[in-house]
């Protein structure tokens, strides 16, 4: 039963690093910083610093994941 719940999660099997890299490729750092207003996207951005921040900050991670899901649904 638990396995069915995981399969319904659209982010199941997608790493946070993959999400950040996809969004950076899609928007670029500047536009991504405008969409999700967090300093790690705006001041000296890097995937490493972004991952560190997003793993510690649930609200920011939720915003990034929502933005990713919004873009991926059009891609599939």
Buried (B, 14 or more C-beta within 10 A) or exposed (E): EEEEEEEEEEEEEBEBEEBBBBBBEBBEBEEBBEBBEBEBBBEEBEEEBBBEBBEEBEEBBEBBBEBBEEBBEEEE
